[in-house]
Each structure stands twice: as C-alpha cells, then as structure tokens.
Amino acid sequence: MKKNQVFHKQESPFGKKLQVLVQQTASLLVFSKSIRAKLILAFLVPVVLIILLGFVSYSNTSGTVIGLATKSLETAMKNGGKYLDLMLDTIETQADQIVTDIDVQNYYTKLWNKDDINEALLLIETGKKVNSRIMAVTTFNHNISEVMILSGVEGSSSFFSNTTFAEVKDSPFVKKLEENPTQGAWFGWHKEYDSVNDNTSNNYSLSYIKLVRKMTSMETVGLLIINVKPDAVIDLISGIDIGESEQIFIITADERVILNGETVEDSDIIDQPFFRDIRASAGASGTESVVWQNSRFITSYYKVGDTGIILMGMTPESKLNAAARTVIIMTVIVVVAAVIIALAIGYFMANNMRKTINLIVAASGQVASGDLTSTLTTTKKDEFGKLTSSINSMISNMRALIEQTMAVAEKADCRNGGEQESGHRFHTEHLGRIPGNSRIFGRGHCIGPGTDGDHRGSFLQSRGTEKGSCRYAAEHQ
C-alpha cells in the first residue's frame, strides 16, 4: 500500500448536495460587489439551515412515526389478543362445566325406563335442570348468543335445537373433534348444522364445539355447540385503535375471515405467502412489513392460545408516511416565507443604505473638486445619520477654516501695502470685476516725497481667488 494513499468516508448524496449549496452561497457572498446582494445572500444563509433542518426532521420523523406505529400496533394486537383469549377461555371453561355436569351426564347416560312413572318424572325433572343450566350460561355470559346440545342417545332430546347428533356426525367439524375427543375446538363455521337447522353464519361469529361423552366409558352421547355473538367480535375490534385505514382480521383455523367485524367470503388473505408464514411460525406474536393488494402494510399478529385463531392488524405505510410528509410540507412553507421575508428585508435595507452612501459619495466628490457649499440632508438616526452629520460638520469646518485663512491673509497684505512713508496720498479707483472669480477692489496711486524724489505706486487688491493675494507695484518716476 502506498504511504500517501488516503481513504475517505463515503458521503451521502444529500451531504454532497448540501456541501455544494453552502459553497455556492459562500462564493456569492465573497465575490458579490453589491451591498444589496450581500445582504440578501446573508439573510438566505439561515434559510439554508432551515432547509437542512427540514430534511433532518423529515428523516427522523418518518422513522419515528413508523417505529411508534409499529409499537402501537404490536401493543394493540397483544392486548386485543389477550382479551379475546380470556373471553374464549371463559367459554371453554363453561363448556367443560356443562359436559361434566351431573344432570347432563345422568340425562344422556342413564338408561331411563319411561314406562316407570317415577323414572319418567325424574327424566323430565333432570331435563329441566339441564335446561336451567344452559340458560344460566347464556344469561350470565353476554358474549354467548346460544348454547345447544345435540342428543346422540335415542330417546333423549336435544336442548335448544331440533337437530340430533346423528344428522351432523359426518360433518368435517365432527371429524376434527374425533381426532382428539377429550378436547373441544373453535370453528368459524358449522355449515352442515346450519343447513339442517335453517341457521345462518350471520347469527354467530365464532363457535366452540365439544363432544359430550360418558364419564365412565368415554362413549359419545351428544354434541355441545356454543355460539359467540357477532357483537362480541365487533366490540373487540372497535376497542382496538390503530389509526385510520386500519384493517383488523380475525381468522379461524377453518379459514373464516372476519374483517373489521364483518365476514368476508372468499378472502384472498389466507392465500398470501406472508399469512401462510405467519400461521406456520412458532412465535405467538410478531410484526413485519408485507405487501398486499399492491400496497405495503405494517402487519402485527397475535395467536390466541391454542384455539387456532389469529388476530391480525394491518396499517398501510402510506398513511404513516403522510404524517412525516406533513413535516416536510410545513418546512417548505416556512422556507418559502423565510426566503420572501429575507429578500424583502434585504432589498429594503440595501436600498436605504445605498441611497445614503450615494449621497455621501456625491458630496465627497464635490468637496474634492473644491465646492464647499455642499450640505447633506438625512432623517436617519442610526450610524448613517451620525456619519452624514459628521461629514456636514467636516465640510462646514473646512469652509470656516478657509474663510479665516483668506481673511487673515487679506488683512496682512493690506496692512503691508498701507504701511508706506507717511504723507503719501492714496487714491482708489474702482475698476470692477475680472473673470476667474477674482475681484479688483481698487487701484491706488501714491505720491510723496522721498530721498530719490517723488514716486508713484499702484496697488492691486483681489478677493475671492484661491490664494487671496494682494499685489503692490511701485512706479518710480
């Protein structure tokens, strides 16, 4: 490796663009000759920082919004799933109590002799007790719509149903129960029973079905069906708030799909690869980003115990990003307003400064050319006002100084011209003006005695010239 070789950290495209923008702004500030341009560009520097803040805020907000939404969705699914698990577990417990109830066992397992009046009366009394037991479950659990026992014993009646176990014993849900006879199972449908009993799936949302078996021989003597009210699921879903455009699914093991409380026939959600992965996963809950119906969703799920039911919530990422886009929109609005205000303030301040500076430059040029009559006028109270006042004072002091100098020189020259031999006669003749701003005030002839005889002198005095000189000429005769 070469010793002079230097490695640089790769910069992001945004960082490069920002660097170029700052460099261009700095170069404009350095090379611009106009005060107005410099002021405007100086005001625009904070605008660049606002733009940077907007991009950083958008990036952070986008990640934060999605992160918070993911956490919220996970929490909502877990809480909703636990509530559903508790509700279903309560129903399972009540089902176990029913199938093991002594009156239910006696009613379906005892060999009743209906010819015996006492046994016949006892059978009727036992049936009433079973009926009361079932009604108590329905009354005290508001999530249950109906409880039915389909009789599997000849001579014994079904409860709250006109259908017998023999009519549905070959249905898929019974076959499923026979795989593990001691356990009940949750189903989304019992279509075979509905078709026989003129019932519809709109009357229930979920069903818990369990075989009624003899406690001694484990022989099947009936079938217990407990239906859950549709309102129970609707209330559960309405209590889960995961934001707008939420989609909350309850999907059963037999592939009944309930979306936001409504059953969806032939839903394609169960055929999606991501849902098959969720169902096959070992985890009880999880969150992932999936694509469904050409949109990307944050999906969180919760498996409700060993029921085979999956509670799943889906939130479109586009809705979450909309909150982050609000930040960038507000940033754009603030940046545009800041640019307009910066341009307006810079233009106004630069024009005022330029006017004052131009007045000062013009007055300085007049003074430099010898005109001390210039006077600056301004209403400003700031530093430019103080500068204008100082320049006016300077011009006034220069004018007074020159006038004093001219007056002193004039007096000195006149005094030298007047201090001649005593007895001289002085005669002044006014001659008028001459060009060049010079003025001849008088011309004198002096005649007087002298050692060399009489002599005549002429004397010129001028005012208003730059030198302010007096001239004396002697004419000897």
Secondary structure, 3 states (H helix, E strand, C coil): CCCCCCCCCCCCHHHHHHHHHHHHHHHHHHHCCCHHHHHHHHHHHHHHHHHHHHHHHHHHHHHHHHHHHHHHHHHHHHHHHHHHHHHHHHHHHHHHHHHCCHHHHHHHHCCCCCCCHHHHHHHHHHHHHHHHHHHHHHHHCCCEEEEEEEECCCCCCCECCCCCHHHCCCCHHHHHHHCCCCCCEEECCCHHHHHHHCCCHHHCCEEEEEEEECCCCCCEEEEEEEEECHHHHHHHHHCCCCCCCCEEEEECCCCCEEECCEECCCCHHHHCHHHHHHHHCCCCEEEEEEEECCEEEEEEEEEECCCCEEEEEEEEHHHHHHHHHHHHHHHHHHHHHHHHHHHHHHHHHHHHHHHHHHHHHHHHHHHHCCCCCCCCCCCCCCHHHHHHHHHHHHHHHHHHHHHHHHHHHHHHHHHHHHCCCCCCEEEEECCEEECCCEEEEEEEEEEECCCCCCEEEEEEEEECCCCCCEEEEEEEC
